[in-house]
Every structure is written in C-alpha cells, then in structure tokens.
Amino acid sequence: MPSLDSPSGQPQLTGIRGSFLDFIDDPFYKSETDCVRYIADGLMVLAAGKVRALGTYADLQPKYGEIPITEYPGRLIMPGFIDTHIHYPQTSMIAAYGEQLLEWLNQYTFPTEQKFKDKTYASEVAEIFLDELLRNGTTTALVFACVFPQSVDAFFEAAERRNLCMIAGKVMMDRNAPDAICDTAESSYQETKALIQKWHKRGRLHYAVTPRFAITSTDEQLRLAGKLLQEFPDVYLHTHLSENVDEVAWVKQLFPDCTGYLDTYDQAGLVKERSVFAHGVHLTDEEFQRLSAAKSAISFCPTSNLFLGSGLFKIEQAKSHEYPVKVGLGTDVGAGTSFSILQTANEAYKVAQLRRQKLSPFKALFLATLGGARALCLEDTIGNFDPGKAADFIVLDPRATPLMAFRNDPETPSDLTALADRIFSLVMMGDDRVVQATYILGELAHDRTKSIA
C-alpha cells in the first residue's frame, strides 16, 4: 500500500535516488532531445503513492534531505512497462510448437482455456501471471481473460490485492469455437455488463469489452458489444485485427457486406478512442487512416507475429505524420514468447530492420512507457514521472549479467548519445534479469536480489 500518513496528517515523503529516464513527448514526431528526460543523478520524491517531485539530486537534496532515501547507484530508473496486449489464460501454453494462428488456436488455445471454468485454477494462474509481469517490470497491462466470468473475477481479485493498474475483460465468442468455451450474443452481453458494473473503475482496475476476433463473433454479438460501449462510454474495446492472411480471408467470407476486416468492427460501433486492436499486420491504407481518425490504438506484438509467422508490422505507416495511429507494445503471451517488454522491443527492432526501417532505442522505450499509456488513454495517471502520476516504476541494472557487465562500463552515461548506447544494449540483451526492482504506488513489489533461489 502507499506510504502511511505521518503523525502530522501530511503524507509521508520518501525518496528514490538514481539515474532517471522517461519521456515527455513522442520521439516519432519530435526530436529525441525534446522528448527524452534524463537525469544522471536524480531524486524522485514520493508521497501517498504518487510522484511529488523529480529533479537533480543537487537541486532537491537541500529541500528533501531529511526524508528517507533509497539509493540505486549505477541503476537506471524508468516508469513501469506497459503491455498493451496479453492473454493471462495462455500462461501455461507459452512456447507451444509448430502452427500458424488458426491451427494454433484449435490445437492449443481453446483446450487450455476450457480449464478456466474452474475459478480455483484461474486464480492460481492469475497469481503466476501477475508475478511474471512484475518480475519483468510490467506494471500495467491490457489483458484477455476467457469466456467464463469467473476467469475475470479471479484476475481482478489478484490484481486488486497488488494495487495494480490493470485492464481486462471476458472473452465474447459465440461461433467457430468449441461449444465448451462459447457463450451466446445475449449471455455475453449480460455477463459483460455485470462484470463492468462490478469491476470497472474499482480502485485502479478498468474493464475492456473483449470479443476475441470477428471470426468467433456473430453480427449480433458484435452489435451488442457496441451497445455496451454506448452504455459505458469510458470502458475499453480490446480485440484482434488483421493478424494473419488466412484469418483476413476468412473474415472476408464471413462478412461479405463489409469493406474489410476493420469494417466488421466499425459497423458495430467498436472503432473508438478507447479501442485497442492487437496486431494490425495486414491493414490497408484505408484502415490505417480510419484508425487514425478514430484515435484508436494498435498493439504491436512482434514476438507473436514472428512466432506464428503472421508477418511484419508496418510501424512506419502506423507512426506516419499523415495518419498517425497510437501504438503500444504487446507481448501477446502465449503466442508471444516472453513476458519481457525488453525482449519484445528487441524483436520490434528486428521487424523494423526487415522492413528497412530504424527503431531507435528511445523510440522503442517510448512505446513501452508513455506510448503505451497514450494507447490506453492513461497518460494522465501513468507513463512518465510527471508530478501527480502514480509511482509505478522499475529499477534496471545495465550490468545484470556477466556479458552485460563486460559490455557496459560502470560509469553513468552523462549525455543522450552515451545513454542511447546503454539502453540499446538493454533492449538487445535484457530480460527479467535486468529488472532489479519493481515498485507499485511507491512500494516495493518485486526485488530480484531477494527472490533468487
């Protein structure tokens, strides 16, 4: 929980000292020097789970010298990572061999998700899942549950105990899947409505209306999903879009009256500012333009897209100046191969390279933090270290492994050129071992030095 009040009734102040990196704007559209905030020797002051002040240690120490300060010399402190697309029920089937999307769903995903009818099992997986997120420095995620309402309850109960900012929703799926994990258009509407009323904006939790994808929803189910967005305009819409060429072709057969995949959602009223579409690998120019106009977001899931052979996301088109689209990174576990946003950024860099594009280390980490917050319309509360925002942050060790210690000298980078080289090594070589500590609302939630067997 956040720090208790002092005897005077004022929030107790605490401090964190180290090197700080966050973003104040989008480096895809402005110079990196105007977007990167880097303080080589900084002090962040926390109060009641929020950032009270951030500045150089020399400037703030005279005012806050009496408060307890935790020091992280040689470490880089960043806002917690934001995962804009992940499936918690698929935790146990990560690294399932050999198929592309549609075959993979039938062979692995659908049988696995049937187990979540048992809430006790769902709760066990939710605990493991959230522990993995925190170990990897992810403090907020947009999460698929599965078709059973109890799978949502299990997830939110576990997230609430940890004071996490999380978004999740019950899968809506009334066709083209096994009967055991299908609902109906009407039951999905009623169950989702009840879950929204129970969980949305309860503490730090938010709800996402979650049709799996157009293939597994009838027109009526999508229409009722749109009705829920009308009735609860501040909830999210979370689904998949244009991931795989066979999927896109099947959608065209199922929705002959629609102009394309995105239009299957648009006709149901699902393309909105709080709509997040995972993948978008095979979008048309017109679909990019529509997403831009609607202020919808795409979750870029490179480890999953490569693992399932889905294709190479056109990040240069999504982040164009003519039709900009909000983009965040998604691990997409279990088709994604790692809970680590650093590893996800690693693969994002390679996807860009294969498209003859450059994804700089600053751009990659922007997508992982403030970019993800903007994609989720949460930039007012998380994503960087502006005063008043939640103190969800991570402590990264650039010399966490013997090879990284050899690669990165002990000296703290003094300028953005040296910092860019340091953080690129983190993106390329880093994983959960780099995350020394994860803080939620200013309180230590994971400490790698104490959790190594």
Secondary structure in CASP SS format (residue, H / E / C, confidence):
PFRMAT SS
TARGET T0000
AUTHOR 0000-0000-0000
METHOD secondary structure of the structure
MODEL  1
M C 1.00
P C 1.00
S C 1.00
L C 1.00
D E 1.00
S C 1.00
P C 1.00
S C 1.00
G C 1.00
Q C 1.00
P E 1.00
Q C 1.00
L E 1.00
T E 1.00
G E 1.00
I E 1.00
R E 1.00
G E 1.00
S E 1.00
F E 1.00
L E 1.00
D E 1.00
F E 1.00
I C 1.00
D C 1.00
D C 1.00
P C 1.00
F C 1.00
Y C 1.00
K C 1.00
S C 1.00
E H 1.00
T H 1.00
D H 1.00
C H 1.00
V E 1.00
R E 1.00
Y E 1.00
I E 1.00
A E 1.00
D E 1.00
G E 1.00
L E 1.00
M E 1.00
V E 1.00
L E 1.00
A E 1.00
A C 1.00
G C 1.00
K E 1.00
V E 1.00
R E 1.00
A E 1.00
L E 1.00
G E 1.00
T E 1.00
Y H 1.00
A H 1.00
D H 1.00
L H 1.00
Q H 1.00
P H 1.00
K H 1.00
Y H 1.00
G C 1.00
E C 1.00
I C 1.00
P C 1.00
I E 1.00
T E 1.00
E E 1.00
Y E 1.00
P E 1.00
G E 1.00
R E 1.00
L E 1.00
I E 1.00
M E 1.00
P E 1.00
G C 1.00
F E 1.00
I E 1.00
D E 1.00
T E 1.00
H E 1.00
I E 1.00
H E 1.00
Y H 1.00
P H 1.00
Q H 1.00
T H 1.00
S H 1.00
M H 1.00
I C 1.00
A C 1.00
A C 1.00
Y C 1.00
G C 1.00
E C 1.00
Q C 1.00
L H 1.00
L H 1.00
E H 1.00
W H 1.00
L H 1.00
N H 1.00
Q H 1.00
Y H 1.00
T H 1.00
F H 1.00
P H 1.00
T H 1.00
E H 1.00
Q H 1.00
K H 1.00
F H 1.00
K H 1.00
D C 1.00
K H 1.00
T H 1.00
Y H 1.00
A H 1.00
S H 1.00
E H 1.00
V H 1.00
A H 1.00
E H 1.00
I H 1.00
F H 1.00
L H 1.00
D H 1.00
E H 1.00
L H 1.00
L H 1.00
R H 1.00
N C 1.00
G C 1.00
T E 1.00
T E 1.00
T E 1.00
A E 1.00
L E 1.00
V E 1.00
F E 1.00
A C 1.00
C C 1.00
V C 1.00
F C 1.00
P H 1.00
Q H 1.00
S H 1.00
V H 1.00
D H 1.00
A H 1.00
F H 1.00
F H 1.00
E H 1.00
A H 1.00
A H 1.00
E H 1.00
R H 1.00
R C 1.00
N C 1.00
L C 1.00
C E 1.00
M E 1.00
I E 1.00
A E 1.00
G E 1.00
K C 1.00
V E 1.00
M E 1.00
M C 1.00
D C 1.00
R C 1.00
N C 1.00
A C 1.00
P C 1.00
D H 1.00
A H 1.00
I H 1.00
C C 1.00
D C 1.00
T C 1.00
A H 1.00
E H 1.00
S H 1.00
S H 1.00
Y H 1.00
Q H 1.00
E H 1.00
T H 1.00
K H 1.00
A H 1.00
L H 1.00
I H 1.00
Q H 1.00
K H 1.00
W H 1.00
H C 1.00
K C 1.00
R C 1.00
G C 1.00
R C 1.00
L E 1.00
H E 1.00
Y E 1.00
A E 1.00
V E 1.00
T E 1.00
P E 1.00
R C 1.00
F C 1.00
A H 1.00
I H 1.00
T H 1.00
S C 1.00
T C 1.00
D H 1.00
E H 1.00
Q H 1.00
L H 1.00
R H 1.00
L H 1.00
A H 1.00
G H 1.00
K H 1.00
L H 1.00
L H 1.00
Q H 1.00
E H 1.00
F C 1.00
P C 1.00
D C 1.00
V C 1.00
Y E 1.00
L E 1.00
H E 1.00
T E 1.00
H E 1.00
L E 1.00
S C 1.00
E C 1.00
N C 1.00
V H 1.00
D H 1.00
E H 1.00
V H 1.00
A H 1.00
W H 1.00
V H 1.00
K H 1.00
Q H 1.00
L H 1.00
F C 1.00
P C 1.00
D C 1.00
C C 1.00
T C 1.00
G C 1.00
Y H 1.00
L H 1.00
D H 1.00
T H 1.00
Y H 1.00
D H 1.00
Q C 1.00
A C 1.00
G C 1.00
L C 1.00
V C 1.00
K C 1.00
E C 1.00
R C 1.00
S E 1.00
V E 1.00
F E 1.00
A E 1.00
H E 1.00
G C 1.00
V C 1.00
H C 1.00
L C 1.00
T C 1.00
D H 1.00
E H 1.00
E H 1.00
F H 1.00
Q H 1.00
R H 1.00
L H 1.00
S H 1.00
A H 1.00
A H 1.00
K C 1.00
S C 1.00
A E 1.00
I E 1.00
S E 1.00
F E 1.00
C C 1.00
P H 1.00
T H 1.00
S H 1.00
N H 1.00
L H 1.00
F H 1.00
L C 1.00
G C 1.00
S C 1.00
G C 1.00
L C 1.00
F C 1.00
K C 1.00
I H 1.00
E H 1.00
Q H 1.00
A H 1.00
K C 1.00
S C 1.00
H C 1.00
E C 1.00
Y C 1.00
P C 1.00
V C 1.00
K E 1.00
V E 1.00
G E 1.00
L E 1.00
G C 1.00
T C 1.00
D C 1.00
V C 1.00
G C 1.00
A C 1.00
G C 1.00
T C 1.00
S C 1.00
F C 1.00
S C 1.00
I H 1.00
L H 1.00
Q H 1.00
T H 1.00
A H 1.00
N H 1.00
E H 1.00
A H 1.00
Y H 1.00
K H 1.00
V H 1.00
A H 1.00
Q H 1.00
L H 1.00
R C 1.00
R C 1.00
Q C 1.00
K C 1.00
L C 1.00
S C 1.00
P H 1.00
F H 1.00
K H 1.00
A H 1.00
L H 1.00
F H 1.00
L H 1.00
A H 1.00
T C 1.00
L H 1.00
G H 1.00
G H 1.00
A H 1.00
R H 1.00
A H 1.00
L C 1.00
C C 1.00
L C 1.00
E C 1.00
D C 1.00
T C 1.00
I C 1.00
G C 1.00
N C 1.00
F C 1.00
D C 1.00
P C 1.00
G C 1.00
K C 1.00
A E 1.00
A C 1.00
D C 1.00
F E 1.00
I E 1.00
V E 1.00
L E 1.00
D C 1.00
P C 1.00
R C 1.00
A C 1.00
T C 1.00
P H 1.00
L H 1.00
M H 1.00
A H 1.00
F H 1.00
R H 1.00
N C 1.00
D C 1.00
P C 1.00
E C 1.00
T C 1.00
P C 1.00
S C 1.00
D C 1.00
L H 1.00
T H 1.00
A H 1.00
L H 1.00
A H 1.00
D H 1.00
R H 1.00
I H 1.00
F H 1.00
S H 1.00
L H 1.00
V H 1.00
M H 1.00
M H 1.00
G C 1.00
D C 1.00
D H 1.00
R H 1.00
V H 1.00
V E 1.00
Q E 1.00
A E 1.00
T E 1.00
Y E 1.00
I E 1.00
L C 1.00
G C 1.00
E E 1.00
L E 1.00
A E 1.00
H E 1.00
D E 1.00
R H 1.00
T H 1.00
K H 1.00
S H 1.00
I C 1.00
A C 1.00
END
